[in-house]
């Protein structure tokens, strides 16, 4: 049984840590828009604010979002992503911007990284990816 109706997943203020982010990333990695209907193509909004996710969790999520084609909004505010997590997300954003073949998440429109302990180096990487 595959979910085809849930559009929003809000897990904010839970102690997911990197392990929980890794599990969600696994789900997102197979959450591709396929005509077969065998995968969840409905999920568009994910709120993981204040979930104790660190750089390793951000990296897992970023890798999954490189291939996910349905998520439009990702909220990661108030997680300790630091520059390392920002670099992973920037890499994903650069891939998403560069690709239009449908094999990456071209739907991603909103990312909230407020209060994530991102310094100048991480901000620079994000800025470069969004040029």
TORKOL-4160 file (C-alpha; in steps of 0.2 Angstrom, whole numbers, padded with zeros to 4 digits, m for minus):
131
<pt num="1" X="0000" Y="0000" Z="0000"/>
<pt num="2" X="0007" Y="0017" Z="m0005"/>
<pt num="3" X="0001" Y="0034" Z="0001"/>
<pt num="4" X="m0005" Y="0044" Z="m0014"/>
<pt num="5" X="m0014" Y="0058" Z="m0004"/>
<pt num="6" X="m0004" Y="0065" Z="0010"/>
<pt num="7" X="0004" Y="0081" Z="0004"/>
<pt num="8" X="0011" Y="0088" Z="0020"/>
<pt num="9" X="0022" Y="0080" Z="0033"/>
<pt num="10" X="0025" Y="0090" Z="0049"/>
<pt num="11" X="0037" Y="0082" Z="0061"/>
<pt num="12" X="0044" Y="0099" Z="0069"/>
<pt num="13" X="0050" Y="0099" Z="0087"/>
<pt num="14" X="0053" Y="0080" Z="0088"/>
<pt num="15" X="0070" Y="0072" Z="0092"/>
<pt num="16" X="0073" Y="0064" Z="0075"/>
<pt num="17" X="0092" Y="0067" Z="0075"/>
<pt num="18" X="0102" Y="0062" Z="0060"/>
<pt num="19" X="0095" Y="0044" Z="0061"/>
<pt num="20" X="0077" Y="0050" Z="0058"/>
<pt num="21" X="0083" Y="0061" Z="0044"/>
<pt num="22" X="0092" Y="0047" Z="0036"/>
<pt num="23" X="0075" Y="0036" Z="0037"/>
<pt num="24" X="0065" Y="0050" Z="0029"/>
<pt num="25" X="0078" Y="0053" Z="0016"/>
<pt num="26" X="0077" Y="0035" Z="0011"/>
<pt num="27" X="0058" Y="0037" Z="0009"/>
<pt num="28" X="0061" Y="0053" Z="m0001"/>
<pt num="29" X="0074" Y="0045" Z="m0012"/>
<pt num="30" X="0060" Y="0033" Z="m0019"/>
<pt num="31" X="0047" Y="0047" Z="m0018"/>
<pt num="32" X="0049" Y="0050" Z="m0037"/>
<pt num="33" X="0035" Y="0055" Z="m0049"/>
<pt num="34" X="0032" Y="0040" Z="m0058"/>
<pt num="35" X="0017" Y="0036" Z="m0069"/>
<pt num="36" X="0015" Y="0018" Z="m0062"/>
<pt num="37" X="0007" Y="0024" Z="m0046"/>
<pt num="38" X="0018" Y="0013" Z="m0035"/>
<pt num="39" X="0027" Y="0027" Z="m0026"/>
<pt num="40" X="0021" Y="0041" Z="m0016"/>
<pt num="41" X="0020" Y="0056" Z="m0028"/>
<pt num="42" X="0009" Y="0067" Z="m0017"/>
<pt num="43" X="0021" Y="0073" Z="m0003"/>
<pt num="44" X="0025" Y="0091" Z="m0007"/>
<pt num="45" X="0029" Y="0100" Z="0010"/>
<pt num="46" X="0040" Y="0094" Z="0024"/>
<pt num="47" X="0043" Y="0102" Z="0040"/>
<pt num="48" X="0058" Y="0096" Z="0050"/>
<pt num="49" X="0061" Y="0112" Z="0060"/>
<pt num="50" X="0069" Y="0110" Z="0077"/>
<pt num="51" X="0072" Y="0091" Z="0076"/>
<pt num="52" X="0090" Y="0090" Z="0081"/>
<pt num="53" X="0096" Y="0086" Z="0064"/>
<pt num="54" X="0115" Y="0089" Z="0061"/>
<pt num="55" X="0126" Y="0090" Z="0045"/>
<pt num="56" X="0125" Y="0071" Z="0042"/>
<pt num="57" X="0106" Y="0071" Z="0042"/>
<pt num="58" X="0106" Y="0086" Z="0030"/>
<pt num="59" X="0118" Y="0077" Z="0019"/>
<pt num="60" X="0106" Y="0062" Z="0018"/>
<pt num="61" X="0091" Y="0073" Z="0015"/>
<pt num="62" X="0101" Y="0083" Z="0001"/>
<pt num="63" X="0106" Y="0067" Z="m0008"/>
<pt num="64" X="0088" Y="0061" Z="m0008"/>
<pt num="65" X="0081" Y="0078" Z="m0014"/>
<pt num="66" X="0093" Y="0077" Z="m0029"/>
<pt num="67" X="0081" Y="0063" Z="m0036"/>
<pt num="68" X="0065" Y="0068" Z="m0028"/>
<pt num="69" X="0052" Y="0076" Z="m0040"/>
<pt num="70" X="0038" Y="0081" Z="m0029"/>
<pt num="71" X="0044" Y="0091" Z="m0013"/>
<pt num="72" X="0041" Y="0109" Z="m0015"/>
<pt num="73" X="0044" Y="0115" Z="0003"/>
<pt num="74" X="0058" Y="0110" Z="0015"/>
<pt num="75" X="0058" Y="0118" Z="0032"/>
<pt num="76" X="0074" Y="0114" Z="0042"/>
<pt num="77" X="0075" Y="0129" Z="0053"/>
<pt num="78" X="0082" Y="0128" Z="0071"/>
<pt num="79" X="0093" Y="0112" Z="0067"/>
<pt num="80" X="0112" Y="0113" Z="0069"/>
<pt num="81" X="0116" Y="0110" Z="0051"/>
<pt num="82" X="0132" Y="0121" Z="0051"/>
<pt num="83" X="0142" Y="0125" Z="0036"/>
<pt num="84" X="0144" Y="0106" Z="0032"/>
<pt num="85" X="0125" Y="0104" Z="0031"/>
<pt num="86" X="0124" Y="0120" Z="0020"/>
<pt num="87" X="0137" Y="0114" Z="0008"/>
<pt num="88" X="0127" Y="0097" Z="0006"/>
<pt num="89" X="0111" Y="0107" Z="0003"/>
<pt num="90" X="0120" Y="0119" Z="m0009"/>
<pt num="91" X="0126" Y="0105" Z="m0019"/>
<pt num="92" X="0108" Y="0098" Z="m0021"/>
<pt num="93" X="0102" Y="0115" Z="m0026"/>
<pt num="94" X="0115" Y="0117" Z="m0039"/>
<pt num="95" X="0110" Y="0100" Z="m0046"/>
<pt num="96" X="0092" Y="0105" Z="m0046"/>
<pt num="97" X="0095" Y="0121" Z="m0054"/>
<pt num="98" X="0106" Y="0114" Z="m0068"/>
<pt num="99" X="0095" Y="0099" Z="m0072"/>
<pt num="100" X="0078" Y="0100" Z="m0081"/>
<pt num="101" X="0077" Y="0083" Z="m0087"/>
<pt num="102" X="0065" Y="0077" Z="m0074"/>
<pt num="103" X="0077" Y="0066" Z="m0065"/>
<pt num="104" X="0080" Y="0078" Z="m0051"/>
<pt num="105" X="0068" Y="0088" Z="m0040"/>
<pt num="106" X="0063" Y="0103" Z="m0051"/>
<pt num="107" X="0048" Y="0106" Z="m0040"/>
<pt num="108" X="0058" Y="0112" Z="m0024"/>
<pt num="109" X="0053" Y="0131" Z="m0022"/>
<pt num="110" X="0055" Y="0135" Z="m0003"/>
<pt num="111" X="0069" Y="0130" Z="0009"/>
<pt num="112" X="0069" Y="0137" Z="0027"/>
<pt num="113" X="0086" Y="0137" Z="0034"/>
<pt num="114" X="0084" Y="0150" Z="0048"/>
<pt num="115" X="0093" Y="0148" Z="0064"/>
<pt num="116" X="0104" Y="0133" Z="0058"/>
<pt num="117" X="0121" Y="0139" Z="0063"/>
<pt num="118" X="0126" Y="0142" Z="0046"/>
<pt num="119" X="0142" Y="0153" Z="0045"/>
<pt num="120" X="0149" Y="0163" Z="0030"/>
<pt num="121" X="0157" Y="0148" Z="0021"/>
<pt num="122" X="0140" Y="0139" Z="0021"/>
<pt num="123" X="0131" Y="0155" Z="0016"/>
<pt num="124" X="0143" Y="0157" Z="0002"/>
<pt num="125" X="0140" Y="0140" Z="m0005"/>
<pt num="126" X="0121" Y="0142" Z="m0004"/>
<pt num="127" X="0123" Y="0159" Z="m0013"/>
<pt num="128" X="0134" Y="0151" Z="m0027"/>
<pt num="129" X="0121" Y="0137" Z="m0029"/>
<pt num="130" X="0107" Y="0149" Z="m0031"/>
<pt num="131" X="0115" Y="0161" Z="m0044"/>
